[in-house]
Amino acid sequence: MKPNYRKIYEDLLMAKYPEKLYLLENLQDLSSSISIINIDESLSIKDLQTNIENQRSKAYDKESIQKILTFQKKEQLNNSQVAMRFNLSRNTVAKWKKIFASEF
């Protein structure tokens, strides 16, 4: 059972960022980790300490990893370019490619 991310973010937006409530209206599906990370990045303050803490708590499900790797293949990007686009480590992208090599 997954948490109800829509309710969590709705409460967070109402309490801290009522002016950004429109972000939830644009997102229909909050079940993928990519959409959760995108909304989280749009809410967070862009200072170095916050960015470091957010990097530690990121988690990707298999579906999101496959979407990222499909995007890489479709756009013909290397690991460094994909890592910069999704704010990942290039070693993480390489590891994912090694794990999911049979699917691509």
Residue pairs with C-beta under 8 A, 6 or more apart in sequence:
2 31
5 30
5 31
5 36
6 24
6 30
9 23
9 24
9 30
9 39
10 21
10 24
12 43
13 20
13 21
13 23
13 24
13 43
14 21
17 43
20 42
20 43
23 39
23 42
23 43
24 39
27 35
27 38
27 39
29 35
30 36
30 39
32 61
32 63
32 64
32 67
33 58
33 59
33 60
33 61
33 64
34 60
34 64
34 67
34 68
37 58
40 54
41 54
41 87
44 50
44 51
44 54
55 87
60 68
65 96
65 100
66 100
66 103
68 82
68 86
68 93
68 96
69 93
69 96
69 97
69 100
69 104
70 104
71 77
71 82
72 79
72 81
72 82
72 93
73 104
77 85
79 90
79 93
79 94
79 97
80 90
82 88
82 90
82 93
83 89
83 90
83 92
83 93
97 104
